[in-house]
Amino acid sequence: MGVMEFGAPPQEQAQADGCPQEAGFPSTRDRSESQSIADAAGHLRVLVVEDNPVYARLVQHWLENASDPFGCQYVVTTAETVESACALLAGSAFDAIVLDLMLPDCAPEESVGRVRARSQAPIIVLSSLREERMALDALRHGAQDYLVKGQVDADQLQRSVRYAIQRSALEQELRRQNQALRALSECNEVVRSAQSEEALYADVCRVVVHRGGYRFAWIGLVREGSPPWLEPTAWYGFAESYLRQIQITLDDAPTGRGPAARAVRQGRTQTVSDILVDPNFAPWREQAVRHGYRSLIALPLLLHGQVIGTLCVYSDQVDAFGSPAAELLEKLVANLAVGIDRLRAEAARDYAERERRQAESRFRLLAEVSPVGVVCADAKGSCVYMNDRACQILGWPREELLGHGWERFLYEEDRLRLIQQWEVWQAAPVVEVEFRFRRASGELVWVNLHLALVRRDEASRLIFVGTLSDVTARRRAEEALEQVTRNLEQMVIERTRQVENALNELESFNHSLAHDIRAPLRRLVAYCELLKLRCAPELPEQANHYIDMIRSNAAHLDRLVEDLLNLARVRTYPLRCREVDLSQLCDRILRSLHDTQPERQVEQRIAPGVRVWADPNLMEVALANLLGNAWKYTSVRPVARIEFGVENGEDGPVYFVRDNGCGFDPALAADLFKPFTRLPGSEAFEGTGIGLATVQRIVARHGGRIWAASSPGSGATFYFTLARQPPRP
């Protein structure tokens, strides 16, 4: 943060250019007097103005060798003329002045006035008996005491000087208190009448300086930053460039250890009795001394327990902020905080009121151009506002609908329902309700109302805002849709009944097929076997071949019928799910296949412990088909490889059967699972074209899907998934 730049206000410049000193700006003599209280070493400086060198040395001897009861030592400076005394007073501060009335360069009646013009230090007049009248006149012009030469000794002189200094200090303190009281009183008036924070700050600084008799006052507010700092907001008095040349932060840096920063951080009043000797004031001492400041007080501005800034007051006198003055200034700051709080509260209320009025204006503008109806209602349901669109929807003039008039046109059943639920709706943030309304034309319309509590008005009454929409067309469409739905439901029920009848007929057909077709086929195979057994030697070779062909085709037809029956059963077979170990099923199926062809070399890999929740019978049928195909199509390999395993897919486990058989064209993969479909090149292998269709139905019954991946000559992999949850039977 850089050095702050603040220009002096116009009144400061005017006073710097020569405004009357009694307006609150102490003169040079005041500054000299303010520095004349005993210094840190306990010295009291006394100026002796005496043209008789012998008597001057005598007075000096009496004072410098006096035994002061308070332990103070007198430091005496002498002058022989009023002119030389005035020169000394212009450059130095003295605690007391001993003045001879008969001096060579000034008439007796003028000497006190000339000295008083240069200093406010107490004056003790020395006179002879014949000058007593002039001495009394000098007392009337501001002298504290007078002593008669020849009748005064060392003790009397020392006592007179000490008492004069004490009286002057008491008068000065009383003057300060009176000034602080006047400042407090006028500040109270300022606090009550201020119209803005800026004016309040400026007026308080002005009153503190004018009425309090201080040299300078400023108010700084806390500003956030890195580090946080104090920004002077208002100031008044003999400032010149002081505020432009100082910087006050609120951290622990040297610029944050002064009284103003401590007052903010600690929330307590801080004083500097003597700027010249306070070590924490070092960063600002040079500028303060240049502006004639000798002591100061920093008072925190507390608002609701939080320090928002500080009031700093400077004096040209040492120790100018004793207990009485500090207490009065603390009261002043407390009253200032009350004024700030009042102004901020008023500003907040004014802002809220402006915002409310603007919001209402915007609301009315939007409501008038809104394509939907807009209504406002109070806590009793009385309509207080309704836009043109709402009147169009309800079909009545506005004057008929405002207040409780709109209730007259509600459909009777809906009116009772709305009245009963109104109290409940007041506690809800948003209400949506639909009701029927009778228009002036007699037409009955359906209305949708969205109602929300938006605020309370000036009398703390609830105000609701709602939107109206004509939903008659939608309601009629819904009624029509409900009728269509009811019709569809009836159609679905009827269609389901028909499907069930068809399935029952199909089941009967399956049983008939199993009995009426398979029985003759089996007899045909049996007769072929008998004919072969009894007549083979007598029959020609071609006849035996025909018998084998008949038997083979009859057996194929029997298998086809069996596969068709299995395919049909899968659709209606009731699922009985339990935990199934697919690894054990695969091992048993492959062992059974190996027993049919023990001469084949087959490498089998079965992932252990693969368990699923499924119907064990159907899963055995599915795996038997998949592994049977792998066994069949790897017969062309000298060493066959058949693998069963599981992988992690996006939606869960993916199970697979993989082989190194002849494979197939991937473009034809979608036809694999169609019943009675066999891919080109598969004619050399036995099959009915129904096995994979059966597998697909079994997987689908378990909530899964199946697909294949292959390329000619590279084997094939069949993947399938199962539902994570047990499928319903």
C-alpha positions in Angstrom: 0.0 0.0 0.0 1.5 3.3 -1.0 1.5 6.6 0.9 -2.0 8.1 1.3 -2.8 11.3 -0.5 -5.4 13.6 1.1 -5.9 17.2 0.3 -6.6 19.7 3.1 -10.3 20.8 3.3 -11.1 24.4 2.4 -11.7 25.4 6.0 -8.2 24.1 6.9 -6.6 26.2 4.2 -8.6 29.2 5.2 -7.5 29.0 8.8 -3.9 28.3 7.8 -4.1 31.5 5.8 -5.1 33.6 8.8 -8.5 32.6 10.4 -9.0 33.9 14.0 -7.2 31.8 16.5 -10.2 31.7 18.9 -12.0 29.5 16.5 -10.1 26.6 17.8 -6.5 26.9 16.5 -4.1 27.7 19.4 -1.5 30.4 18.7 2.3 30.1 18.9 2.2 31.3 22.5 -0.2 28.6 23.3 2.1 26.0 21.8 5.0 27.5 23.8 3.0 27.4 27.0 1.8 23.8 26.3 5.4 22.7 26.2 6.2 24.4 29.6 5.0 21.7 32.0 7.9 20.1 33.9 9.9 17.9 31.6 10.8 14.3 32.1 13.8 15.2 34.3 11.5 17.3 36.7 12.8 20.7 35.6 10.7 23.9 35.7 11.9 26.7 33.5 11.6 30.2 34.7 12.3 33.4 32.8 13.4 36.3 35.0 13.1 39.8 33.3 15.1 42.2 35.4 17.3 45.1 34.2 19.3 45.1 37.5 21.9 42.4 37.0 22.6 42.1 40.7 19.0 41.6 41.6 18.5 39.2 38.6 21.4 37.0 39.9 19.9 37.1 43.4 16.5 35.9 42.1 18.3 33.2 40.0 20.2 32.1 43.0 17.1 31.9 45.2 15.2 29.7 42.6 18.0 27.4 41.5 19.0 26.7 45.0 15.5 26.3 46.4 14.3 23.1 48.0 11.1 22.2 46.2 8.8 19.9 48.1 7.8 18.1 44.9 11.4 17.5 43.9 11.4 19.9 40.9 14.5 21.9 40.0 14.3 25.4 38.6 16.2 26.3 35.5 16.4 30.1 35.3 17.0 32.2 32.2 17.4 36.0 32.5 16.6 38.9 30.3 17.1 42.6 30.8 14.5 44.1 28.5 11.0 43.2 27.4 12.2 42.9 23.8 14.9 40.3 24.7 12.3 38.5 26.8 9.9 38.4 23.9 12.7 37.0 21.7 13.3 34.2 24.2 9.6 33.4 24.5 9.3 33.1 20.7 11.8 30.3 20.6 11.5 28.6 24.0 8.9 27.4 26.5 8.8 28.5 30.1 6.7 27.4 33.1 6.7 30.8 34.8 7.9 34.4 34.2 9.2 36.8 36.9 8.7 40.3 35.5 10.1 43.6 36.8 7.7 46.4 35.9 10.3 49.2 35.6 12.3 48.2 32.4 14.1 50.6 30.2 12.4 49.7 26.9 8.7 49.5 27.9 6.3 51.5 30.0 5.1 49.6 33.2 1.5 49.5 32.1 2.5 47.8 28.8 5.1 45.3 29.8 2.6 42.6 31.1 0.5 42.9 27.9 3.6 42.5 25.6 4.8 39.4 27.5 1.4 37.9 27.7 1.1 38.2 23.9 4.1 35.9 23.7 3.2 33.3 26.3 0.4 31.9 28.5 2.9 31.0 31.3 1.9 32.6 34.7 3.5 36.0 35.3 4.8 37.1 38.8 5.3 40.9 38.9 8.2 42.4 40.9 7.6 45.9 42.1 8.8 48.5 44.6 6.5 50.1 47.2 6.0 53.1 45.0 5.0 50.8 42.0 2.3 48.9 44.0 -0.5 50.6 42.2 0.9 49.6 38.8 1.4 46.0 40.2 -2.3 45.8 41.0 -3.1 47.1 37.6 -0.9 44.3 36.2 -2.9 41.7 38.1 -6.0 42.9 36.3 -4.2 42.4 33.0 -3.4 38.8 33.6 -0.5 38.6 36.1 -0.8 35.8 38.6 0.9 37.5 41.6 3.1 40.4 42.6 6.0 40.6 45.0 7.5 43.8 46.6 11.2 44.1 46.2 13.0 44.3 49.6 10.1 42.4 51.3 10.5 39.1 49.6 12.9 36.3 50.4 13.9 33.0 48.7 11.0 31.0 50.2 8.4 33.5 49.3 9.6 33.7 45.8 9.9 30.0 45.3 6.4 29.5 46.8 4.9 32.2 44.7 6.3 30.7 41.5 5.2 27.2 42.4 1.6 28.3 43.3 1.4 30.4 40.1 2.4 27.3 38.1 -0.1 25.1 39.9 -2.9 27.7 39.5 -2.2 28.0 35.8 -2.2 24.2 35.4 -5.6 23.9 37.2 -7.0 26.7 35.1 -5.7 25.1 32.0 -7.3 21.7 33.0 -10.6 23.4 33.8 -10.5 25.1 30.5 -9.9 21.8 28.7 -12.8 20.2 30.5 -15.1 23.0 29.6 -14.0 22.9 26.0 -14.6 19.1 26.0 -18.0 19.5 27.5 -18.9 22.1 24.9 -17.6 19.8 22.2 -19.6 16.9 23.6 -22.8 19.0 23.7 -22.5 20.3 20.2 -21.5 16.8 18.9 -24.7 15.4 20.3 -26.6 18.0 18.3 -24.6 17.1 15.2 -25.3 13.4 15.8 -29.0 14.0 16.0 -29.2 16.2 13.0 -26.7 14.6 10.6 -28.2 13.5 7.3 -25.2 11.3 6.1 -22.2 9.6 7.5 -19.8 11.8 5.5 -21.4 14.9 6.9 -21.5 13.4 10.4 -17.7 12.6 10.3 -16.8 16.1 9.0 -19.0 17.9 11.6 -17.7 15.9 14.5 -14.1 16.7 13.5 -14.9 20.4 13.2 -16.7 20.5 16.5 -13.8 18.7 18.3 -11.3 21.2 17.0 -13.5 24.4 17.3 -15.2 23.7 20.6 -12.6 21.4 22.2 -9.7 23.7 21.6 -7.6 21.0 20.0 -5.2 21.5 17.1 -6.3 18.7 14.7 -8.9 15.8 14.6 -9.5 13.1 12.0 -11.6 10.0 11.6 -10.3 6.9 9.9 -12.2 3.8 8.9 -10.9 0.2 8.7 -10.2 -0.9 5.1 -9.5 -4.5 4.2 -6.3 -5.2 2.4 -3.0 -6.9 2.7 -2.3 -5.6 5.2 -5.5 -4.0 6.4 -5.2 -0.2 7.0 -6.9 2.9 8.2 -8.3 5.3 5.6 -8.8 8.9 6.8 -12.4 9.7 5.9 -12.8 13.2 7.5 -10.5 15.7 9.2 -10.4 19.2 10.5 -7.8 21.6 11.9 -4.2 22.5 11.4 -3.3 19.5 9.1 -1.6 20.9 6.0 0.1 17.8 4.5 0.1 15.7 7.6 -2.4 13.0 6.4 -0.7 12.9 3.0 2.6 12.0 4.6 1.6 9.3 7.1 0.6 5.7 6.7 -1.2 3.6 9.3 -1.6 -0.1 8.9 -3.3 -2.6 11.2 -0.6 -5.3 11.3 2.5 -5.7 13.5 4.8 -3.6 11.3 6.2 -0.3 12.8 3.4 1.6 11.0 0.8 -0.6 12.9 2.1 0.0 16.4 0.9 3.6 16.9 -2.1 4.7 19.0 -4.6 4.6 16.2 -3.8 1.0 15.1 -3.7 -0.1 18.7 -7.1 1.4 19.4 -8.5 -0.5 16.5 -6.9 -3.8 17.3 -7.5 -3.7 21.1 -10.8 -1.8 21.1 -9.6 0.5 23.8 -8.6 4.2 24.0 -4.9 4.9 23.4 -3.1 8.1 24.5 0.3 9.6 23.7 1.2 12.0 26.5 4.3 13.4 24.8 4.9 12.7 21.1 8.6 13.6 21.5 9.3 10.7 23.8 6.8 7.9 22.9 8.8 5.2 21.2 5.8 3.7 19.3 5.2 7.1 17.6 8.6 7.1 15.9 7.2 6.6 12.3 5.1 9.7 12.5 7.0 11.9 15.0 8.8 14.1 12.5 5.6 15.1 10.7 3.7 15.5 14.0 6.3 17.9 15.5 6.4 19.8 12.2 2.7 20.4 12.6 3.0 21.4 16.2 1.4 18.3 17.8 2.6 17.3 21.3 0.0 14.8 22.5 -2.9 12.8 21.1 -5.7 10.4 21.9 -7.0 7.7 19.6 -10.6 6.4 20.4 -12.0 3.3 18.8 -15.3 3.5 17.0 -17.3 0.5 18.1 -20.4 -0.5 16.3 -22.3 -3.6 17.6 -19.1 -4.8 19.3 -16.9 -4.4 16.2 -14.3 -1.7 15.7 -15.0 0.1 12.4 -12.5 2.9 12.8 -11.0 5.5 15.1 -11.2 9.2 16.1 -7.8 10.7 16.6 -7.5 14.1 18.3 -4.2 16.1 18.5 -3.2 18.8 20.9 -0.2 21.2 21.0 0.1 20.7 24.7 1.9 17.9 26.5 -0.4 15.5 28.5 -3.6 17.2 27.2 -5.8 14.1 27.5 -6.1 13.4 31.2 -8.9 11.3 32.7 -11.7 14.0 32.6 -11.0 15.0 29.0 -10.5 11.3 27.9 -13.8 10.3 29.5 -15.7 13.1 27.8 -14.2 12.2 24.4 -15.1 8.6 25.0 -18.7 9.6 25.6 -18.5 11.7 22.4 -17.3 8.7 20.4 -20.1 6.5 21.9 -22.6 9.1 20.8 -20.9 9.2 17.4 -21.4 5.4 17.1 -25.1 5.8 17.9 -25.3 8.3 15.1 -23.5 6.1 12.7 -25.8 3.2 13.6 -28.9 5.4 13.1 -27.7 6.7 9.8 -26.8 3.2 8.5 -30.2 1.9 9.7 -31.9 4.7 8.0 -29.9 4.2 4.8 -30.7 0.5 4.9 -34.4 1.2 5.3 -34.3 3.8 2.6 -32.5 1.4 0.3 -34.9 -1.4 1.1 -37.9 0.9 0.5 -36.4 2.0 -2.9 -35.8 -1.6 -3.8 -39.3 -2.5 -2.8 -40.8 0.3 -4.8 -38.7 -0.5 -7.8 -39.5 -4.2 -7.4 -43.2 -3.4 -7.3 -42.9 -1.2 -10.3 -41.1 -3.9 -12.2 -43.6 -6.5 -11.0 -46.6 -4.4 -12.2 -44.9 -3.8 -15.6 -44.1 -7.5 -16.1 -47.5 -8.5 -14.8 -49.3 -6.3 -17.3 -47.4 -7.8 -20.3 -47.3 -11.3 -19.0 -48.9 -14.0 -21.2 -50.2 -15.7 -18.0 -52.6 -14.4 -15.4 -51.0 -12.7 -12.4 -52.9 -12.2 -9.1 -52.0 -10.9 -5.6 -53.9 -11.9 -2.5 -53.7 -11.2 1.2 -53.7 -13.7 4.1 -57.5 -14.0 4.0 -57.6 -14.9 0.3 -58.9 -11.5 -0.8 -57.6 -10.6 -4.2 -55.8 -7.2 -4.2 -54.4 -7.2 -7.7 -55.2 -9.0 -11.0 -53.7 -8.3 -14.4 -55.7 -8.2 -17.7 -54.8 -11.7 -18.7 -56.2 -13.1 -15.4 -59.4 -11.3 -16.1 -59.5 -12.8 -19.6 -58.9 -16.3 -18.2 -61.6 -16.0 -15.5 -64.0 -14.2 -17.9 -65.1 -11.4 -15.6 -64.3 -7.7 -15.3 -61.6 -6.8 -12.7 -64.0 -5.0 -10.4 -66.1 -8.2 -10.1 -63.1 -10.3 -9.1 -61.2 -8.1 -6.6 -61.6 -8.7 -2.9 -63.6 -11.8 -2.3 -65.8 -11.4 -5.3 -63.9 -14.1 -7.3 -65.1 -16.8 -4.8 -68.7 -16.4 -6.0 -67.8 -17.9 -9.4 -66.0 -21.0 -8.1 -67.4 -24.4 -8.9 -69.3 -25.4 -5.7 -67.1 -28.5 -5.0 -63.9 -26.6 -5.6 -65.0 -23.7 -3.4 -65.4 -25.8 -0.3 -62.0 -27.5 -1.0 -60.2 -24.2 -1.5 -61.6 -22.6 1.7 -60.8 -25.7 3.8 -57.2 -25.8 2.6 -56.4 -22.0 2.6 -55.0 -22.0 6.2 -52.7 -25.0 5.4 -51.4 -23.3 2.2 -50.3 -20.2 4.2 -47.5 -22.3 5.8 -46.3 -23.7 2.5 -43.7 -21.9 0.4 -45.4 -22.7 -2.9 -48.9 -24.0 -3.6 -50.2 -25.4 -6.9 -53.9 -26.1 -7.2 -56.4 -26.6 -10.0 -60.0 -25.7 -9.8 -63.1 -25.0 -12.0 -64.4 -21.5 -12.5 -67.7 -20.3 -14.0 -67.3 -17.5 -16.5 -69.8 -14.7 -17.1 -70.8 -16.6 -20.3 -71.7 -19.6 -18.2 -68.7 -21.6 -19.6 -66.9 -23.8 -17.0 -63.1 -23.5 -17.3 -60.3 -25.3 -15.5 -57.7 -23.0 -13.9 -54.2 -23.8 -12.7 -53.0 -21.6 -9.8 -49.4 -21.3 -8.6 -49.3 -19.4 -5.4 -46.3 -18.3 -3.3 -45.7 -16.1 -0.2 -43.4 -13.4 -1.3 -43.3 -10.8 1.5 -45.1 -9.0 4.2 -46.4 -5.5 3.6 -45.9 -2.4 5.8 -48.5 -3.6 8.3 -46.8 -7.1 8.5 -49.6 -8.6 6.5 -48.9 -11.6 4.3 -48.9 -11.0 0.6 -49.2 -13.8 -1.9 -48.4 -13.7 -5.6 -49.7 -16.3 -8.0 -50.0 -17.1 -11.7 -53.2 -18.3 -13.4 -53.3 -20.5 -16.5 -56.2 -21.8 -18.5 -55.8 -25.6 -18.5 -59.2 -26.5 -19.9 -57.7 -28.0 -23.1 -55.2 -30.0 -21.1 -57.8 -31.3 -18.7 -60.0 -32.4 -21.6 -57.0 -34.0 -23.3 -56.2 -35.8 -20.0 -59.8 -37.0 -19.7 -59.6 -38.3 -23.3 -56.2 -39.9 -22.6 -57.6 -41.6 -19.5 -60.4 -43.0 -21.6 -57.9 -44.2 -24.2 -55.8 -45.7 -21.4 -58.8 -47.5 -20.0 -59.6 -48.9 -23.4 -56.0 -49.9 -23.9 -55.9 -51.6 -20.6 -59.0 -53.5 -21.6 -57.4 -54.4 -24.9 -54.2 -55.5 -23.2 -56.2 -57.7 -20.8 -58.0 -59.2 -23.8 -54.8 -59.6 -25.8 -53.1 -61.2 -22.8 -55.9 -63.7 -22.5 -55.6 -64.5 -26.2 -51.8 -64.9 -25.8 -52.2 -67.2 -22.8 -54.7 -69.2 -24.8 -52.3 -69.4 -27.7 -49.4 -70.4 -25.4 -51.6 -73.1 -23.9 -52.5 -74.3 -27.4 -48.8 -74.2 -28.3 -48.0 -76.2 -25.2 -50.6 -78.7 -26.2 -49.1 -78.8 -29.7 -45.7 -79.4 -28.3 -46.9 -82.4 -26.3 -48.8 -83.6 -29.4 -45.6 -83.1 -31.5 -43.6 -85.0 -29.0 -46.0 -87.9 -29.0 -47.4 -88.0 -32.6 -44.2 -87.2 -34.5 -41.4 -88.6 -32.3 -43.1 -92.0 -31.8 -43.2 -92.8 -35.5 -39.7 -91.6 -35.9 -38.5 -93.9 -33.2 -40.3 -96.8 -34.7 -38.8 -96.0 -38.1 -35.3 -96.0 -36.5 -36.1 -99.3 -34.7 -37.3 -101.0 -38.0 -34.2 -99.8 -39.7 -32.1 -101.3 -37.0 -34.1 -104.6 -37.2 -33.8 -104.7 -41.0 -30.1 -104.1 -40.8 -29.7 -106.8 -38.2 -31.7 -109.5 -40.0 -31.3 -108.7 -43.6 -28.0 -106.9 -44.1 -26.1 -109.9 -45.4 -28.7 -110.7 -48.1 -29.2 -107.1 -49.1 -27.0 -105.4 -51.7 -24.5 -102.7 -50.6 -26.6 -99.9 -52.0 -29.7 -101.1 -50.0 -27.7 -101.1 -46.8 -26.5 -97.6 -47.6 -30.2 -96.5 -48.0 -31.1 -98.1 -44.7 -28.2 -96.1 -43.0 -29.4 -92.9 -44.6 -33.0 -93.5 -43.5 -31.8 -94.2 -39.9 -29.5 -91.1 -39.9 -32.1 -88.7 -41.2 -34.7 -90.1 -38.8 -32.3 -89.6 -35.9 -31.6 -86.0 -37.1 -35.3 -85.3 -37.3 -35.8 -86.6 -33.8 -33.0 -84.3 -32.6 -34.6 -81.4 -34.4 -38.0 -82.1 -32.7 -36.2 -82.3 -29.4 -34.5 -79.0 -30.0 -37.8 -77.4 -31.0 -39.4 -78.7 -27.8 -36.5 -77.3 -25.8 -36.8 -73.9 -27.5 -40.5 -73.8 -26.8 -40.0 -74.9 -23.2 -37.5 -72.1 -22.5 -40.3 -69.5 -23.0 -42.6 -70.9 -20.4 -40.3 -72.8 -18.2 -40.6 -71.5 -14.6 -37.3 -70.1 -13.2 -36.1 -71.6 -10.0 -33.0 -69.5 -9.3 -30.3 -70.4 -6.8 -26.5 -70.1 -6.6 -25.0 -72.0 -9.5 -21.3 -72.9 -9.9 -20.8 -72.4 -13.7 -17.2 -73.7 -13.4 -18.4 -77.1 -12.2 -21.1 -77.2 -14.9 -18.5 -76.5 -17.6 -16.2 -79.2 -16.2 -19.0 -81.8 -16.2 -20.1 -81.0 -19.7 -16.6 -81.1 -21.2 -15.9 -84.5 -19.4 -19.1 -85.9 -20.9 -18.1 -84.6 -24.4 -14.6 -86.1 -24.0 -16.2 -89.5 -23.1 -17.9 -89.5 -26.6 -14.6 -88.9 -28.4 -11.7 -90.0 -26.1 -9.2 -90.0 -28.9 -9.4 -86.2 -29.3 -6.7 -83.9 -27.8 -8.4 -81.0 -26.1 -6.9 -78.3 -23.9 -9.6 -77.0 -21.6 -9.3 -73.9 -19.4 -12.0 -73.3 -16.9 -11.9 -70.3 -14.5 -12.5 -71.6 -11.0 -15.2 -70.5 -8.6 -17.5 -68.7 -11.1 -20.8 -68.5 -9.3 -24.1 -66.8 -10.4 -27.7 -66.6 -9.3 -29.6 -68.5 -12.0 -31.8 -71.5 -12.8 -29.3 -74.4 -12.8 -31.2 -76.5 -15.4 -31.4 -73.7 -18.0 -27.8 -72.6 -17.4 -26.8 -76.2 -18.0 -28.7 -76.2 -21.3 -27.1 -72.9 -22.4 -23.5 -74.0 -21.5 -24.1 -77.4 -23.1 -25.0 -75.7 -26.4 -22.1 -73.2 -26.2 -19.5 -75.9 -25.2 -21.0 -78.4 -27.6 -20.5 -75.9 -30.5 -16.9 -75.3 -29.4 -16.3 -79.0 -29.2 -17.9 -79.6 -32.7 -16.1 -76.7 -34.5 -12.6 -77.5 -33.1 -12.7 -81.0 -34.4 -10.7 -79.8 -37.4 -7.8 -78.9 -35.1 -5.1 -81.4 -34.1 -5.1 -79.9 -30.6 -8.3 -78.1 -29.7 -8.5 -75.3 -27.1 -11.7 -74.6 -25.2 -11.9 -71.9 -22.5 -14.6 -70.7 -20.1 -14.0 -67.5 -18.0 -15.3 -64.2 -16.8 -14.2 -60.5 -17.4 -15.1 -57.2 -15.9 -17.5 -55.2 -18.1 -18.9 -51.7 -17.8 -22.1 -53.0 -16.3 -20.8 -56.0 -14.4 -19.3 -59.5 -15.1 -19.1 -60.7 -18.7 -18.9 -64.5 -19.1 -17.4 -66.1 -22.2 -16.7 -69.4 -24.0 -13.8 -69.3 -26.4 -12.3 -71.8 -28.8 -9.8 -72.1 -31.6 -12.1 -73.6 -34.1 -12.8 -72.6 -37.7 -14.5 -69.4 -36.8 -17.0 -67.4 -38.9 -17.4 -64.1 -40.8 -18.2 -61.4 -38.2 -20.5 -59.7 -40.6 -22.9 -62.7 -40.2 -22.7 -62.7 -36.4 -26.2 -61.2 -36.1 -27.7 -64.2 -37.8 -26.2 -66.7 -35.4 -29.1 -66.5 -32.9 -32.0 -66.9 -35.4 -33.7 -70.2 -35.3 -32.9 -72.7 -38.1 -30.1 -70.4 -39.4 -26.7 -72.0 -40.1 -23.8 -70.0 -41.5 -22.1 -70.8 -44.8 -19.4 -73.5 -44.3 -21.1 -75.2 -41.4 -22.8 -77.9 -43.5 -19.9 -80.3 -42.7 -20.8 -80.2 -39.0 -24.0 -81.7 -37.5 -26.6 -79.3 -36.2 -30.2 -78.1 -36.3 -29.7 -74.3 -36.2 -31.7 -74.0 -33.0 -29.1 -74.3 -30.2 -27.8 -70.7 -30.2 -31.4 -69.4 -30.4 -32.2 -71.5 -27.3 -29.1 -70.0 -25.5 -30.2 -66.5 -26.4 -33.7 -67.1 -24.9 -32.2 -68.6 -21.7 -29.9 -65.6 -21.3 -32.7 -63.2 -22.0 -34.9 -65.0 -19.3 -32.1 -64.2 -16.9 -32.1 -60.5 -17.8 -28.8 -60.6 -19.8 -27.7 -60.5 -23.4 -25.4 -62.6 -25.7 -23.1 -61.7 -28.6 -20.2 -63.3 -30.5 -16.8 -62.2 -31.9 -14.8 -64.2 -34.5 -13.0 -64.2 -37.8 -12.6 -67.1 -40.2 -10.0 -69.6 -39.2 -9.3 -67.8 -35.8 -11.8 -69.4 -33.6 -14.8 -67.8 -31.9 -15.8 -66.2 -28.6 -19.3 -66.1 -27.2 -20.0 -63.5 -24.5 -23.0 -63.3 -22.3 -24.2 -61.4 -19.2 -26.7 -62.1 -16.5 -28.8 -59.7 -14.4 -27.2 -58.7 -11.0 -30.5 -59.2 -9.2 -32.1 -62.6 -9.3 -34.7 -62.6 -12.1 -38.3 -63.2 -11.3 -39.6 -66.7 -12.1 
